[in-house]
Amino acid sequence: MTRFTIPDMDCQGCVASITRAVHAQDAGAKVVADLDTHKVEIDSAIESRLLAAAIDAAGFTVQAG
């Protein structure tokens, strides 16, 4: 399980974009987002740095935890 804080995630459209970015790396990944806390949990076999890079490339700020 990988956990990120994404401070600029503030709507369902953001969640959808982040989910698409993760699924581009791992189509079977499970993504759970909490808009109130700006936290995203990702269940994936892909390395966290690659997931972070994909989310960053989608235009979001990615922080550990």
C-alpha positions as a LaTeX table, in Angstrom:
\begin{tabular}{lrrr}
\hline
Residue & $x$ (\AA) & $y$ (\AA) & $z$ (\AA) \\
\hline
Met1 & 0.00 & 0.00 & 0.00 \\
Thr2 & 1.34 & 3.41 & $-1.01$ \\
Arg3 & 0.06 & 6.58 & 0.60 \\
Phe4 & 0.44 & 10.10 & $-0.74$ \\
Thr5 & $-0.79$ & 13.52 & 0.28 \\
Ile6 & $-1.87$ & 15.56 & $-2.73$ \\
Pro7 & $-2.60$ & 19.10 & $-1.49$ \\
Asp8 & $-4.02$ & 20.33 & $-4.79$ \\
Met9 & $-6.57$ & 17.48 & $-5.10$ \\
Asp10 & $-9.86$ & 19.22 & $-4.36$ \\
Cys11 & $-12.63$ & 17.71 & $-6.51$ \\
Gln12 & $-13.87$ & 14.48 & $-8.06$ \\
Gly13 & $-12.33$ & 15.55 & $-11.36$ \\
Cys14 & $-8.93$ & 15.59 & $-9.65$ \\
Val15 & $-9.58$ & 12.12 & $-8.23$ \\
Ala16 & $-10.50$ & 10.86 & $-11.70$ \\
Ser17 & $-7.32$ & 12.35 & $-13.21$ \\
Ile18 & $-5.13$ & 10.83 & $-10.50$ \\
Thr19 & $-6.85$ & 7.47 & $-10.89$ \\
Arg20 & $-6.29$ & 7.55 & $-14.67$ \\
Ala21 & $-2.60$ & 8.39 & $-14.14$ \\
Val22 & $-2.18$ & 5.46 & $-11.73$ \\
His23 & $-4.10$ & 3.08 & $-13.98$ \\
Ala24 & $-1.84$ & 4.02 & $-16.89$ \\
Gln25 & 1.00 & 2.47 & $-14.85$ \\
Asp26 & $-1.00$ & $-0.41$ & $-13.34$ \\
Ala27 & $-4.46$ & $-1.10$ & $-14.74$ \\
Gly28 & $-5.30$ & $-3.31$ & $-11.76$ \\
Ala29 & $-4.35$ & $-0.81$ & $-9.06$ \\
Lys30 & $-6.91$ & 0.09 & $-6.42$ \\
Val31 & $-7.06$ & 3.83 & $-5.72$ \\
Val32 & $-8.88$ & 5.28 & $-2.69$ \\
Ala33 & $-8.96$ & 9.06 & $-2.32$ \\
Asp34 & $-10.15$ & 11.24 & 0.56 \\
Leu35 & $-10.84$ & 14.79 & $-0.60$ \\
Asp36 & $-11.18$ & 16.13 & 2.97 \\
Thr37 & $-7.65$ & 15.08 & 3.98 \\
His38 & $-6.11$ & 15.19 & 0.47 \\
Lys39 & $-4.85$ & 11.62 & 1.01 \\
Val40 & $-4.62$ & 8.91 & $-1.63$ \\
Glu41 & $-4.00$ & 5.23 & $-0.92$ \\
Ile42 & $-2.91$ & 3.04 & $-3.79$ \\
Asp43 & $-2.75$ & $-0.74$ & $-3.72$ \\
Ser44 & $-0.34$ & $-1.62$ & $-6.51$ \\
Ala45 & 2.75 & $-3.70$ & $-7.21$ \\
Ile46 & 4.34 & $-0.71$ & $-8.97$ \\
Glu47 & 7.06 & 1.18 & $-7.07$ \\
Ser48 & 5.83 & 4.25 & $-5.22$ \\
Arg49 & 8.31 & 6.54 & $-7.01$ \\
Leu50 & 6.82 & 5.53 & $-10.37$ \\
Leu51 & 3.30 & 6.14 & $-9.12$ \\
Ala52 & 4.35 & 9.53 & $-7.75$ \\
Ala53 & 5.96 & 10.42 & $-11.08$ \\
Ala54 & 2.77 & 9.50 & $-12.95$ \\
Ile55 & 0.62 & 11.64 & $-10.64$ \\
Asp56 & 3.11 & 14.49 & $-10.91$ \\
Ala57 & 3.05 & 14.24 & $-14.71$ \\
Ala58 & $-0.76$ & 14.57 & $-14.51$ \\
Gly59 & $-0.21$ & 18.00 & $-12.93$ \\
Phe60 & $-0.51$ & 17.32 & $-9.20$ \\
Thr61 & 1.82 & 17.95 & $-6.27$ \\
Val62 & 2.75 & 14.68 & $-4.59$ \\
Gln63 & 3.98 & 14.43 & $-1.00$ \\
Ala64 & 4.85 & 11.32 & 0.99 \\
Gly65 & 2.25 & 10.02 & 3.40 \\
\hline
\end{tabular}
